[in-house]
């Protein structure tokens, strides 16, 4: 399905030279010939071809493809070589295969304890069990002194829903305590149980920083996050990569706390977390100062590395449409080397996430190159880096595109391939957000399949992979 969708999204091939007027029979047979050529080209998509790529780049010699590592460099070189063998052209702005981008590695030395005070009372939370904290700034020291804790509900400003959790309160220099996700009690409000951008943790940190807050603490619950606190513990410790900071406001401290820790914290103020959550589910909610202050500081190690997006092009065949591009993305990175398992293996190989997605995109490129005439629009294969660190490679491309945004016809992203075999349905993450919906639905119907929306919309997958950068 994905490959056939690619041909249709590229608007069917045609010759560069104007054709002579055709007979009715010839005209009616043209779509059949085009479909036959597409069907023949799809025979190039084989399990063996994709398996070879998956096995290769998930090999231990690539060290888990962590951004900026020697394994990252080697994997990119391999992928560029394979794309060249397929006949694609290098597509970076300088005529090479790679669009490099700098990354800032931030490693915060997390304090063992975090103390909160109210008068003569104090509450001490333990690192790992109760909280995880990181630096929000790219500096060698991140510290907050005597910041007041203010509960701000979901920290959302959504004018289209007539919703503002801040109500013009001055939150400069405050430490904000924030609920995860967004209100889902009303199916007509914030798309009900479907998570919107307002429910994402990264939105909440950005929202707090725009208010002038020095820090933000998000309250973790498994239902609101879609994953256990263990995921926060493992993904928010160690080196965190970011693109170099611009002039946007940033929190000095970005933290998560468990629900139990949050209950203790608001209980110290004589308040109940459930009551605060209920209040935050209403438009008339206003920030609640807790009368609690806190100080926290951490030393930070800063490390600069470079990764790259691998870019390859299939030029379009239509003189009027070839300056438009359909971009197929898959991230080539994974998590690198981490904590050893019981067998002593510390390499996170990333076969499924996302060697399988890379293999899918390259298989489609192979099929496209087998067409007798190239697609009318150009096809850009973008194997992007540093996705696991926050969609950083695709974000860099979106901010530094090789095609003007108005000429990007579509982006289809592959993050984790289908390894289970034939299906009767097609799950389309982002259904309803794209102008290609009708095309994909029609092609699936031709195959006797149905298109289904994201089956776990409450987890916000649409915002968690590289398509969101576009």
Secondary structure, DSSP 4 states (H G I P E B T S, - for coil): -HHHHHHHHTT----SSPPPPPPHHHHHHHHHHHHHHHHHHGGG--HHHHHHHHHHHTSGGGGGG-TTSHHHHHHHHHHHHHHHHHT-EE-STTSSSEEEEEEEEEEE---SEEEEEETTEEEEEEBTTTEEEEESSSSSEEEEEEEEEEE-TT--EEGGGTEESSTT---TT-EEEEESS---SSTTSTTTTS--GGGSHHHHHHHHHHTT-SEEEEEE-HHHHSS-HHHHHHHSSS-EEEPPP-SS---SEEEEEEHHHHHHHHHHTT--HHHHHHHHTSTT---EEEEEEEEEEEEEEEEEEEEEEEEEEE--S-TTTTTSEEEEEEE----EE-S--TTS--EE--IIIIIIHHHHHHHHHHHHHTSSS--SSEEEEEEES--TTTSHHHHHHHHS-SS-GGGEEEEEE-SS---S---SEEEETTTTS-TTHHHHHHHHHHTT-EEEE-TTGGG-GGGSSGGGG-
